[in-house]
Amino acid sequence: MELKNHDLVPHREVPGVRYEEVPLKAPDGSPVEGLHTVWITLDNPAQLNSYTTEMVRAVILGMRRASNDRAAVAVVFTGAGDRAFCTGGNTAEYAEYYAGRPEEYRQYMRLFNDMVSAILACDKPVICRVNGMRIAGGQEIGMACDFSVASDLAVFGQAGPRHGSAPDGGSTDFLPLFVGIEAAMESCTLCEHWSAYKAERLGLLTRVVPTLAIDGAFVPNPLVVTDRWLDGGRIVHGDFRTGAEKDAGKALFARGRVDLAPLDREVDALVYRLANTFPGCLSKTIESVRKHKLEHWDRNRESNRAWLGLNMMTEARAGFRAFHEGSRACREADFLLLRRKLAAGEAWSDALQDQVLARARAR
């Protein structure tokens, strides 16, 4: 019987996104005949796997293609290398093209929203393989996935209010469902990073796997407290180490090498467990659990898109340009100067932009 093709367009390779069919692996590592996993990989490691407009389109079509793949058990969504899963939108593209063009950015956000929706609509379970930083929009597309299996060297967080935006591409919808209102509020507003162990403790991750090899053994991330729960009555498991402990952790880290093989084994094991279920029942169960995310996502995504577009005329224009035009020493606008200027009644203008960008440009 000749089966019909339900893809929207013929597949084509797009720079920055890899689409691969990887044989399903049994627990002994042998391939399972006739079944595979689809890996969709953000392949822009030089820019920490930040996604360009073209890459966003490729992810949408990749999720749709995987959804129609009759022999696919699951989708693994990941990033190239060992530094980052994804750090969000490509700030060079934001600063050089979208800044100051609200209608263009509004069209871009339609694509971004469609990417999140494509993950949430995929007929296969979607596993976020977190091989490194999952920040900003990377955090948002990661939370849209059904499972997250992370290297314990990964970090998680937002960029929004510190870089001229609001995390309204999914974080303000999804994060409270994972970690509760107060922890979500702290993450979304302060934009401080969480370790993988803290993210797991708060309920954001399915599994965390050590990936630092030292003297032939895998050890937990030495930069993070993983060996005790209480210190003077304060829960610290998953907090980043400070002071002398941080220095000792850095020294230990320098002795090791990153090896993501344990992460891949954990992902393969999860896919195999999913394969050993009734496919129709699995799909329906995933759809039912996803409804809790979709309730918030579908309610807010269009109004958020409109606001994010307009914001490209003011704070986003300043924030993305500060990140792009600044240096490693400073990639943020002068927040206090901006607040003083606005409090005095000054209107947004090119001159005001230059004043609040001066600190980042000077370093």
C-alpha positions in Angstrom: 0.0 0.0 0.0 1.3 3.4 -0.9 1.1 5.7 2.1 0.2 9.4 1.6 2.6 12.2 2.5 1.1 14.7 4.9 4.1 17.0 5.2 3.5 20.7 4.3 6.6 21.1 2.2 9.4 18.9 0.9 12.2 18.6 3.3 15.3 20.7 2.7 18.4 21.2 4.8 18.6 24.6 6.6 21.9 26.0 7.9 21.8 26.0 11.7 19.3 23.1 12.2 20.1 19.4 11.8 17.3 16.8 11.3 18.4 13.2 11.8 16.8 9.8 12.2 18.7 7.8 14.8 17.9 4.1 15.3 16.0 3.3 18.5 18.4 1.6 20.9 17.6 -1.3 23.2 19.2 -1.3 26.7 22.1 -3.3 25.5 22.8 -0.6 22.8 21.6 -2.7 19.9 19.4 -1.0 17.3 15.7 -1.9 17.2 14.7 -2.7 13.6 12.2 -0.5 11.9 12.0 2.2 14.6 14.0 5.4 15.2 14.2 8.6 17.1 14.2 12.0 15.4 16.9 14.4 16.6 16.4 18.1 15.8 19.6 19.9 16.7 20.1 23.7 16.9 23.5 23.9 15.2 24.8 27.4 15.8 27.4 26.7 18.6 29.5 29.8 17.8 26.5 31.9 19.0 25.5 29.4 21.7 22.8 27.9 19.5 20.7 31.0 19.4 18.1 30.7 16.7 17.8 32.9 13.6 14.6 33.6 11.8 15.5 30.9 9.2 16.3 28.4 12.1 12.9 29.0 13.6 11.2 28.1 10.4 13.2 24.9 10.2 12.3 23.9 13.7 8.6 24.4 12.9 8.8 22.2 9.8 11.0 19.7 11.5 8.5 19.2 14.3 5.7 18.8 11.8 7.8 16.3 9.8 8.6 14.3 12.9 5.0 14.3 13.9 4.1 12.6 10.6 6.9 10.1 10.7 5.2 6.7 11.3 8.4 5.0 12.5 9.5 7.7 14.9 9.1 6.9 18.6 10.0 10.4 19.9 11.7 13.6 19.1 15.0 14.7 20.8 15.4 18.5 20.7 18.9 19.6 21.5 21.8 21.9 20.7 25.2 21.3 19.2 28.3 21.1 21.4 28.5 21.0 25.1 28.1 24.7 26.0 24.5 25.5 25.3 21.2 23.9 24.3 19.9 27.4 23.3 20.3 30.9 24.6 17.3 32.3 22.8 16.9 34.5 19.8 20.0 35.6 17.9 20.9 39.0 19.4 22.9 40.1 16.4 19.8 39.7 14.3 17.7 41.4 16.9 20.0 44.4 17.3 20.8 44.9 13.6 17.5 44.2 12.0 14.5 44.0 14.4 15.4 46.8 16.8 13.3 49.8 16.0 11.1 47.8 13.6 8.0 46.8 15.6 6.0 45.4 12.8 8.9 43.3 11.5 9.4 41.9 15.0 5.7 41.2 15.4 5.9 39.0 12.2 9.0 37.3 13.7 7.1 36.6 16.9 4.4 34.9 14.8 7.1 32.5 13.7 8.4 32.1 17.3 4.9 31.4 18.6 4.4 28.9 15.8 7.6 27.2 16.9 6.4 26.8 20.5 3.0 25.6 19.2 4.7 23.1 16.9 6.4 21.5 19.9 3.2 21.4 21.8 1.3 19.9 18.8 3.9 17.3 17.9 2.3 13.8 17.8 5.4 12.3 19.3 6.8 12.9 22.8 9.4 15.7 22.7 12.5 15.4 24.9 14.7 18.4 25.5 18.2 17.1 25.8 19.8 20.0 27.7 23.5 19.8 26.8 24.4 23.2 28.3 22.8 26.7 28.9 19.0 26.9 28.5 18.5 30.6 28.8 15.8 33.1 27.6 14.0 31.8 24.6 15.9 28.6 25.0 14.3 28.1 28.3 10.9 28.8 26.8 11.2 26.3 23.9 12.7 23.8 26.4 9.7 24.1 28.7 7.3 23.5 25.8 8.9 20.0 25.5 7.4 17.1 27.4 10.5 15.9 29.2 13.9 17.6 30.0 17.0 15.5 30.6 19.9 17.7 31.5 23.7 17.6 31.9 24.4 18.8 35.5 26.7 21.4 34.0 23.7 23.2 32.4 22.2 26.4 33.7 18.7 27.7 33.4 17.2 31.2 33.4 15.6 34.2 31.8 17.1 37.3 30.1 13.9 39.4 29.8 14.0 42.5 32.1 17.8 42.7 32.2 18.0 42.8 28.4 15.0 44.9 27.4 12.2 42.4 27.2 9.7 40.4 29.1 9.9 36.5 29.1 6.5 36.4 27.4 7.5 33.7 24.8 6.4 31.0 27.2 8.2 31.5 30.5 5.4 33.6 32.1 3.0 31.0 31.0 4.9 27.8 31.7 7.3 28.4 34.6 4.7 28.9 37.3 3.2 25.5 36.3 6.6 23.8 36.9 8.0 25.6 40.0 5.1 27.7 41.5 4.4 31.4 41.4 7.0 32.8 43.8 10.0 30.9 42.3 8.8 31.7 38.8 8.4 35.4 39.8 12.0 35.4 41.1 13.4 33.8 37.9 11.4 35.9 35.4 12.1 39.3 37.1 15.7 39.0 38.4 17.0 36.8 35.6 19.4 35.0 37.9 20.6 31.6 36.7 19.7 28.3 38.4 21.9 25.2 38.4 20.5 22.0 36.9 20.2 20.6 40.5 18.1 23.5 41.7 16.0 23.3 38.5 15.4 19.6 39.2 14.7 20.2 42.9 12.0 22.8 41.9 10.4 20.4 39.4 11.6 21.8 36.1 13.5 18.8 34.9 12.9 15.0 34.5 16.5 14.0 35.2 19.9 15.4 35.8 23.1 13.5 34.8 26.7 14.2 35.8 28.8 14.8 32.7 32.2 15.9 34.1 34.8 13.1 33.9 37.8 13.3 36.3 40.3 10.5 36.6 38.0 8.1 34.7 34.9 8.7 36.9 31.9 11.0 36.4 31.5 13.5 39.3 28.7 15.9 40.2 29.2 19.5 39.1 31.8 20.8 41.5 30.5 24.4 41.2 27.2 23.5 42.7 26.3 22.3 46.3 25.1 18.7 45.8 26.3 17.0 49.0 24.0 18.5 51.7 20.5 19.9 52.1 20.8 22.2 55.1 23.3 24.8 56.1 22.3 26.9 59.1 18.6 26.0 58.5 18.7 27.2 54.8 18.1 24.8 52.0 21.2 25.1 49.7 21.1 21.9 47.6 21.5 23.1 44.0 22.9 26.6 44.9 26.1 27.7 43.3 29.1 27.5 45.6 30.7 30.8 46.8 34.0 31.9 48.3 36.7 29.2 48.9 34.3 26.4 47.9 33.8 28.1 44.5 37.6 28.4 44.0 38.1 24.8 44.9 35.3 23.8 42.6 36.9 25.7 39.7 40.2 24.0 40.3 38.5 20.6 40.3 36.5 21.5 37.2 39.7 22.4 35.4 41.1 18.9 35.9 38.1 17.3 34.1 36.6 17.0 30.7 33.0 17.2 29.6 31.6 14.0 28.2 28.0 13.9 27.2 27.8 10.1 26.8 25.9 9.6 30.1 23.4 12.2 29.0 22.9 10.3 25.7 22.4 7.0 27.5 19.8 8.6 29.8 17.9 10.0 26.8 18.1 6.7 24.9 16.8 4.9 28.0 13.8 7.3 28.3 13.0 6.9 24.6 13.1 3.1 24.9 10.8 3.2 27.9 8.4 5.4 25.9 8.6 2.9 23.0 7.3 0.1 25.2 3.8 1.6 25.5 0.8 1.6 23.2 1.5 4.4 20.7 -2.1 5.7 20.6 -2.5 5.7 24.3 0.8 7.5 24.8 -0.1 10.2 22.3 -3.4 10.8 24.0 -1.9 10.9 27.4 0.7 13.5 26.3 -2.0 15.6 24.6 -4.0 15.6 27.8 -1.1 16.6 30.0 -0.1 19.3 27.6 -3.5 21.0 27.9 -2.4 22.6 31.1 0.4 24.4 29.2 -1.8 25.2 26.3 -4.5 26.8 28.4 -2.1 29.5 29.4 -0.2 29.6 26.1 -3.2 30.0 23.8 -4.8 32.6 26.1 -1.7 35.0 26.1 0.5 34.4 23.0 -1.2 36.9 20.6 -1.4 39.8 23.1 2.2 39.1 24.2 3.3 39.1 20.5 1.8 42.5 20.0 3.4 44.0 23.1 6.8 42.5 22.3 6.6 44.1 18.8 5.9 47.6 20.2 8.6 47.2 22.8 11.2 47.0 20.0 10.8 50.8 19.8 12.0 51.5 23.3 13.5 49.1 25.9 14.1 46.1 23.7 15.9 48.3 21.2 18.2 49.5 23.9 18.6 46.2 25.6 19.4 44.1 22.5 21.8 46.8 21.2 23.6 47.0 24.6 24.1 43.2 24.5 25.3 43.2 20.9 27.4 46.4 20.9 28.8 45.9 24.4 31.7 43.7 25.5 32.0 40.8 27.9 32.7 43.3 30.6 29.3 44.9 30.2 26.4 44.0 28.0 23.6 45.8 29.8 22.1 49.3 29.5 22.5 51.8 32.3 19.3 51.0 34.1 19.5 53.7 36.8 20.3 56.4 34.3 17.3 55.4 32.2 15.0 55.3 35.3 16.2 58.8 36.3 15.6 60.2 32.7 12.2 58.7 32.4 11.2 59.9 35.9 12.2 63.4 34.9 9.8 63.2 31.9 12.3 62.6 29.1 10.8 61.0 26.0 12.3 58.0 24.2 14.6 59.2 21.5 17.8 58.3 19.7 19.7 60.6 22.1 18.2 58.8 25.1 19.2 55.5 23.5 22.8 56.6 23.1 23.0 57.8 26.7 21.8 54.5 28.2 24.0 52.5 25.8 27.2 54.6 26.6 28.2 52.4 29.6 28.1 49.2 27.5 29.9 50.7 24.6 32.7 52.2 26.7 33.9 48.8 28.2 
